[in-house]
Amino acid sequence: MSMPISSSERAAQVRSGSPTTTGSLPRSSSVLIPSYNRPARLLGCLTGLANQELAPDEVIVVWQGDDTATRDAAETMIDAVPYRLRILHSPEKGVVPAENLALDASIGELILLIDDDAVPPTDWFRRHLSFYADATVGAVGGPADNFLDNGKPFPRRDREPTGRLTWWGKPVGNMYDHDPSWRTRPPRDVHHLVGYNMSLRRSAFDRFESALRPYWSMFEMDACLQVASRGYRVLFDYGNVVEHHPTNTIYKAGREGDLTVKVVNVFYNQSFILSRWTEPRLRFWRFLYMLVGGTREKPGFFFLPFAILRHGHPIRELRLFGRTTSATIEGWRDGAVARQKFRGSGSTTGTTAGIGNSENPASKAQAGHWAVPPGARHPEAR
């Protein structure tokens, strides 16, 4: 287990071999971990954070509802870790309420997110921190290797691109289960990240969007677009891979479970985010895509026949289509209201564009790539 080091020692180590565009490194750091009903996995995550080459200043665990087992598990680690471990309670269950509770209590100029069922590599914190020597960087993320309960890894994937948002509004992730050779790739600019392995400069965003509906899908994308709207870069580091043991069934394909959470609310959240952050010239096309497009799992008008063929139960699919259409319209309306509030608050230094095929202002000179972080080993769902 590593021992904590001072901020000055941390800065000296990270600045060694730092990128050409330098700025002030964050002077403090907070790792936020919402946790629910996975006490054994949480212990693995906290142990992984204890084994970091550089220790974060604090780790905040948020237990939710009546899940006292998670609280009790976290308390056993207080005297066993080299960082300050804080344990907070959120009466409301859910990732965004828990993240915001931790965010409000945090001291960090650098905010790091990791899932309670993920285990970071020993250089995880150092790699995240190293990028913020560049004053134009506002958020950094990395991939996950997923594992089944029996320890068997998920199949490898080589789909491209990574972390993009198409001009018509389709989010493309591909941020997990990469071929090991991808770890040698240089970090690159992206549009969005995933919360199981992510960090943000605290001054680059306000809060995680509480208006999104459970299971708060895409809250990370909203945060990244906040960052981009202020002119900061969002980077993906292929070499900083967490070990992830997903257990949440919300994201499994098919029609089992709560379709309001799995399908309808996803339409609302995506529509809200696109309406809030899309530049004027693309708003019509993205709204049209949300109404007409979609996928076989989450169909708009075009994919409705394919959804019926795939899932059967035409009446259920037609009703679901009606609900998703309503959710799309509601999300677009509410996102437009949020856009106006954001503009009126003076929070942004640029426009609400931030996304599309254009790069962020600060990233144009970087041509979409970045140097290997200082001291890194160049070899490389929630």
C-alpha positions as CSV (number, residue, x, y, z in Angstrom):
1,M,0.0,0.0,0.0
2,S,1.3,3.4,-1.0
3,M,1.8,6.2,1.6
4,P,0.3,9.7,1.0
5,I,2.6,12.3,-0.3
6,S,2.4,16.1,-0.1
7,S,0.9,18.3,-2.8
8,S,4.3,19.7,-3.6
9,E,5.8,16.3,-4.0
10,R,2.8,15.2,-6.2
11,A,3.2,18.3,-8.4
12,A,6.9,17.6,-8.8
13,Q,6.3,14.0,-9.9
14,V,3.5,14.8,-12.3
15,R,5.3,17.8,-13.9
16,S,8.3,15.6,-14.8
17,G,8.0,15.3,-18.6
18,S,4.7,17.2,-18.7
19,P,3.1,18.4,-21.9
20,T,4.2,21.5,-23.7
21,T,1.0,23.5,-22.8
22,T,1.3,24.0,-19.1
23,G,-0.9,25.5,-16.5
24,S,-1.6,25.1,-12.8
25,L,-2.2,21.6,-11.6
26,P,-5.2,21.1,-9.4
27,R,-4.0,21.5,-5.8
28,S,-6.6,19.1,-4.3
29,S,-8.4,16.0,-5.5
30,S,-11.6,14.2,-4.6
31,V,-12.8,10.8,-5.8
32,L,-16.6,10.3,-5.7
33,I,-18.1,6.9,-5.3
34,P,-21.9,6.4,-5.2
35,S,-22.4,2.9,-3.9
36,Y,-25.5,0.8,-3.6
37,N,-25.8,-2.8,-2.4
38,R,-22.4,-4.0,-3.5
39,P,-20.3,-3.9,-0.3
40,A,-17.8,-6.5,-1.4
41,R,-17.1,-4.8,-4.7
42,L,-16.8,-1.4,-2.9
43,L,-14.0,-2.9,-0.7
44,G,-12.2,-3.9,-3.9
45,C,-12.5,-0.4,-5.3
46,L,-11.3,1.3,-2.1
47,T,-8.4,-1.1,-1.9
48,G,-7.4,-0.3,-5.4
49,L,-7.4,3.4,-4.6
50,A,-5.3,2.7,-1.5
51,N,-2.7,1.1,-3.8
52,Q,-2.2,4.1,-6.0
53,E,1.3,5.4,-6.7
54,L,0.0,8.8,-5.8
55,A,-2.8,9.0,-3.3
56,P,-5.8,11.3,-3.9
57,D,-6.6,13.8,-1.1
58,E,-10.0,12.3,-0.3
59,V,-12.4,9.6,-1.3
60,I,-16.1,10.1,-0.7
61,V,-18.4,7.1,-0.5
62,V,-22.1,7.8,-0.7
63,W,-24.4,5.1,0.6
64,Q,-28.0,5.3,-0.4
65,G,-31.4,4.6,1.1
66,D,-31.4,1.9,3.7
67,D,-28.3,0.1,2.4
68,T,-26.4,0.1,5.7
69,A,-24.3,-2.9,4.5
70,T,-22.5,-0.5,2.2
71,R,-22.0,2.0,5.0
72,D,-20.6,-0.6,7.3
73,A,-18.2,-2.0,4.7
74,A,-16.8,1.5,4.0
75,E,-16.3,2.2,7.7
76,T,-14.0,-0.8,8.0
77,M,-11.6,0.9,5.6
78,I,-11.3,4.3,7.3
79,D,-8.1,3.4,9.2
80,A,-6.7,1.1,6.4
81,V,-6.3,3.6,3.6
82,P,-3.7,6.4,3.0
83,Y,-6.3,8.9,1.9
84,R,-9.1,10.6,3.9
85,L,-12.1,8.4,3.5
86,R,-15.5,10.2,4.0
87,I,-18.8,8.4,4.2
88,L,-22.0,10.3,3.4
89,H,-25.6,9.2,3.2
90,S,-28.1,10.0,0.5
91,P,-31.7,9.2,1.4
92,E,-32.6,9.3,-2.3
93,K,-31.3,6.4,-4.3
94,G,-29.6,7.1,-7.6
95,V,-26.3,7.9,-9.1
96,V,-26.8,11.6,-9.9
97,P,-28.3,12.5,-6.4
98,A,-25.4,10.7,-4.8
99,E,-22.7,12.3,-7.1
100,N,-24.1,15.7,-6.4
101,L,-24.2,15.1,-2.7
102,A,-20.5,14.1,-2.8
103,L,-19.7,17.0,-5.1
104,D,-21.2,19.5,-2.8
105,A,-19.1,18.1,0.1
106,S,-15.9,17.7,-1.8
107,I,-12.7,19.8,-1.5
108,G,-11.1,18.9,-4.8
109,E,-10.1,21.1,-7.6
110,L,-10.0,17.8,-9.5
111,I,-13.1,15.6,-9.3
112,L,-12.7,11.9,-10.2
113,L,-15.4,9.4,-10.8
114,I,-15.2,5.6,-10.5
115,D,-17.8,3.0,-10.1
116,D,-18.0,1.0,-6.9
117,D,-17.6,-2.2,-8.9
118,A,-14.4,-1.0,-10.7
119,V,-10.8,-1.5,-9.6
120,P,-8.3,1.1,-10.8
121,P,-4.7,0.3,-11.9
122,T,-2.0,1.6,-9.6
123,D,-1.2,4.5,-11.9
124,W,-4.9,5.5,-12.3
125,F,-4.9,8.7,-10.3
126,R,-1.4,9.8,-11.5
127,R,-2.4,9.4,-15.1
128,H,-5.7,11.4,-14.7
129,L,-3.9,14.2,-12.8
130,S,-1.1,14.5,-15.3
131,F,-3.3,15.7,-18.1
132,Y,-4.3,18.8,-16.1
133,A,-0.9,20.3,-16.4
134,D,-2.4,21.5,-19.7
135,A,-4.7,24.4,-18.8
136,T,-7.0,23.6,-21.8
137,V,-8.0,20.2,-20.5
138,G,-11.3,20.1,-18.6
139,A,-12.1,16.4,-18.5
140,V,-10.3,13.1,-18.9
141,G,-11.6,9.5,-19.2
142,G,-10.5,6.0,-19.9
143,P,-11.8,2.6,-20.8
144,A,-12.9,-0.4,-18.8
145,D,-12.2,-4.1,-19.2
146,N,-15.5,-5.9,-18.1
147,F,-15.6,-9.2,-16.3
148,L,-18.4,-11.7,-15.6
149,D,-19.1,-13.0,-12.1
150,N,-16.9,-16.0,-12.8
151,G,-13.9,-13.9,-13.7
152,K,-14.2,-14.5,-17.4
153,P,-13.6,-11.3,-19.5
154,F,-16.2,-10.0,-21.8
155,P,-15.4,-10.4,-25.6
156,R,-12.9,-7.9,-27.0
157,R,-14.3,-5.2,-29.2
158,D,-12.6,-3.1,-32.0
159,R,-15.4,-0.8,-32.9
160,E,-14.7,2.8,-33.9
161,P,-14.9,5.7,-33.2
162,T,-14.6,6.3,-29.5
163,G,-16.6,8.8,-27.5
164,R,-18.2,10.8,-30.3
165,L,-21.5,12.5,-30.9
166,T,-22.5,12.5,-34.6
167,W,-23.7,15.6,-36.3
168,W,-27.3,14.2,-36.3
169,G,-27.1,13.4,-32.5
170,K,-26.2,9.8,-32.1
171,P,-23.8,9.1,-29.2
172,V,-21.1,6.6,-30.1
173,G,-19.3,5.1,-27.1
174,N,-17.0,2.2,-27.7
175,M,-15.2,2.9,-24.5
176,Y,-14.8,-0.6,-23.1
177,D,-13.3,-4.1,-23.7
178,H,-10.7,-2.9,-26.2
179,D,-8.1,-5.0,-27.7
180,P,-5.0,-4.8,-25.5
181,S,-3.0,-3.2,-28.3
182,W,-5.2,-0.1,-28.1
183,R,-3.5,0.8,-24.9
184,T,-0.6,2.1,-26.9
185,R,-2.8,4.6,-28.7
186,P,-2.2,8.3,-27.8
187,P,-5.0,10.0,-25.9
188,R,-7.4,11.9,-28.2
189,D,-10.1,14.5,-28.0
190,V,-13.6,13.1,-27.7
191,H,-17.1,14.5,-27.0
192,H,-18.1,12.4,-24.0
193,L,-16.9,9.9,-21.4
194,V,-18.2,7.2,-19.0
195,G,-18.5,7.6,-15.3
196,Y,-16.7,4.4,-14.3
197,N,-13.4,6.0,-15.2
198,M,-13.5,9.8,-15.5
199,S,-12.2,13.1,-14.1
200,L,-13.2,16.7,-14.4
201,R,-11.6,20.0,-13.6
202,R,-14.0,21.5,-10.9
203,S,-14.0,24.9,-12.5
204,A,-15.0,23.5,-15.9
205,F,-18.5,22.4,-14.9
206,D,-21.3,23.3,-12.4
207,R,-23.1,20.1,-11.3
208,F,-24.3,16.8,-12.6
209,E,-27.7,17.4,-14.2
210,S,-30.5,16.5,-11.8
211,A,-33.3,17.1,-14.3
212,L,-32.3,13.9,-16.1
213,R,-34.6,10.9,-15.3
214,P,-33.6,7.6,-13.7
215,Y,-31.5,5.7,-14.3
216,W,-29.8,9.1,-15.2
217,S,-28.3,7.7,-18.4
218,M,-25.9,10.0,-20.2
219,F,-25.3,12.3,-17.2
220,E,-21.6,12.0,-18.0
221,M,-22.2,13.3,-21.5
222,D,-24.1,16.3,-20.2
223,A,-21.1,17.0,-17.8
224,C,-18.7,16.7,-20.7
225,L,-20.7,19.1,-22.9
226,Q,-20.7,21.6,-20.0
227,V,-16.9,21.3,-20.1
228,A,-16.8,21.7,-23.8
229,S,-19.1,24.7,-23.8
230,R,-16.5,26.6,-21.7
231,G,-13.8,26.0,-24.3
232,Y,-12.1,23.1,-22.5
233,R,-10.9,19.9,-24.1
234,V,-12.3,16.4,-23.2
235,L,-9.7,13.7,-23.6
236,F,-9.8,9.9,-23.7
237,D,-6.7,8.0,-22.4
238,Y,-6.7,4.5,-23.9
239,G,-4.0,3.4,-21.6
240,N,-5.7,4.0,-18.2
241,V,-7.9,0.9,-18.0
242,V,-10.0,0.0,-15.0
243,E,-11.2,-3.5,-14.2
244,H,-15.0,-3.5,-14.1
245,H,-17.4,-6.1,-12.7
246,P,-20.8,-4.8,-13.9
247,T,-23.9,-6.1,-12.1
248,N,-26.6,-3.5,-13.1
249,T,-29.2,-5.1,-15.3
250,I,-30.6,-1.8,-16.5
251,Y,-28.4,-1.8,-19.5
252,K,-29.1,-5.3,-20.7
253,A,-30.7,-5.6,-24.1
254,G,-34.3,-7.0,-24.4
255,R,-37.6,-6.1,-22.9
256,E,-37.3,-7.5,-19.4
257,G,-37.4,-5.2,-16.5
258,D,-38.7,-1.6,-16.1
259,L,-39.1,-0.3,-19.7
260,T,-39.7,3.2,-18.3
261,V,-36.2,3.3,-17.0
262,K,-34.6,1.2,-19.7
263,V,-36.2,2.8,-22.8
264,V,-38.5,5.8,-22.2
265,N,-36.2,7.7,-19.8
266,V,-33.3,7.2,-22.2
267,F,-35.2,9.0,-24.9
268,Y,-36.0,11.9,-22.5
269,N,-32.4,12.2,-21.3
270,Q,-30.8,12.1,-24.7
271,S,-33.4,14.6,-26.1
272,F,-32.8,16.9,-23.1
273,I,-29.1,16.9,-23.5
274,L,-29.2,17.5,-27.3
275,S,-31.6,20.3,-27.0
276,R,-29.6,21.9,-24.2
277,W,-26.2,21.8,-25.9
278,T,-26.7,21.7,-29.7
279,E,-25.8,24.7,-31.7
280,P,-28.7,26.3,-33.6
281,R,-27.8,25.0,-37.1
282,L,-28.1,21.4,-36.0
283,R,-31.1,21.5,-33.6
284,F,-33.7,20.7,-36.3
285,W,-31.8,17.7,-37.6
286,R,-31.1,16.3,-34.1
287,F,-34.7,16.7,-33.0
288,L,-35.8,14.9,-36.3
289,Y,-33.3,12.1,-35.5
290,M,-34.8,11.6,-32.1
291,L,-38.3,11.3,-33.4
292,V,-37.6,9.3,-36.5
293,G,-34.4,7.4,-35.8
294,G,-33.4,5.5,-32.7
295,T,-32.3,1.9,-32.7
296,R,-33.9,-1.6,-32.6
297,E,-33.7,-1.5,-28.8
298,K,-34.9,2.1,-28.5
299,P,-36.8,2.7,-31.7
300,G,-38.0,5.9,-33.3
301,F,-40.5,5.8,-36.2
302,F,-38.0,4.3,-38.7
303,F,-36.9,1.4,-36.4
304,L,-40.3,0.6,-35.1
305,P,-41.0,-2.3,-37.6
306,F,-37.6,-3.8,-36.8
307,A,-38.3,-3.6,-33.0
308,I,-41.6,-5.4,-33.6
309,L,-39.8,-8.1,-35.6
310,R,-37.1,-8.5,-33.0
311,H,-39.2,-8.3,-29.8
312,G,-42.6,-9.4,-30.9
313,H,-45.7,-8.1,-29.0
314,P,-46.7,-5.4,-31.6
315,I,-49.2,-3.7,-29.2
316,R,-46.5,-3.3,-26.5
317,E,-44.0,-1.9,-29.0
318,L,-46.6,0.5,-30.4
319,R,-47.4,1.7,-26.9
320,L,-43.7,2.0,-26.1
321,F,-43.2,4.0,-29.3
322,G,-45.9,6.4,-28.2
323,R,-44.3,6.8,-24.8
324,T,-40.8,7.4,-26.2
325,T,-42.2,10.0,-28.7
326,S,-43.8,11.9,-25.8
327,A,-40.6,11.6,-23.8
328,T,-38.6,13.0,-26.7
329,I,-40.8,16.0,-27.0
330,E,-40.8,16.6,-23.3
331,G,-37.0,16.2,-23.1
332,W,-36.4,18.7,-26.0
333,R,-38.7,21.2,-24.4
334,D,-37.1,20.9,-20.9
335,G,-33.6,21.0,-22.5
336,A,-34.4,24.3,-24.2
337,V,-35.5,25.8,-20.9
338,A,-32.2,24.6,-19.3
339,R,-30.3,26.1,-22.2
340,Q,-31.8,29.5,-21.6
341,K,-31.1,29.3,-17.9
342,F,-27.5,28.4,-18.6
343,R,-27.0,31.3,-20.9
344,G,-28.7,33.6,-18.5
345,S,-26.5,32.5,-15.6
346,G,-23.3,33.7,-17.4
347,S,-21.7,30.3,-16.7
348,T,-20.3,29.8,-20.1
349,T,-17.5,31.6,-21.8
350,G,-18.4,30.5,-25.3
351,T,-21.5,29.3,-27.1
352,T,-23.7,26.3,-26.5
353,A,-22.2,24.7,-29.7
354,G,-19.5,22.5,-28.0
355,I,-20.5,19.5,-30.1
356,G,-21.0,18.4,-33.7
357,N,-18.2,17.7,-36.1
358,S,-16.2,20.7,-35.1
359,E,-13.6,20.5,-32.4
360,N,-13.6,22.5,-29.2
361,P,-11.7,25.8,-29.6
362,A,-8.9,24.8,-27.3
363,S,-8.3,21.5,-29.2
364,K,-7.8,22.7,-32.8
365,A,-4.1,23.0,-32.4
366,Q,-3.8,19.5,-31.0
367,A,-5.2,17.7,-34.1
368,G,-7.2,15.4,-31.9
369,H,-4.3,13.7,-30.1
370,W,-2.2,14.3,-27.1
371,A,1.2,13.3,-25.8
372,V,1.6,10.2,-23.6
373,P,1.1,11.3,-20.0
374,P,4.2,11.8,-17.9
375,G,5.8,8.6,-16.7
376,A,3.1,6.4,-18.3
377,R,3.9,3.0,-19.6
378,H,3.4,3.6,-23.3
379,P,2.1,0.1,-23.9
380,E,-1.5,0.0,-23.0
381,A,-20.8,-1.1,-18.8
382,R,-21.5,0.0,-16.2
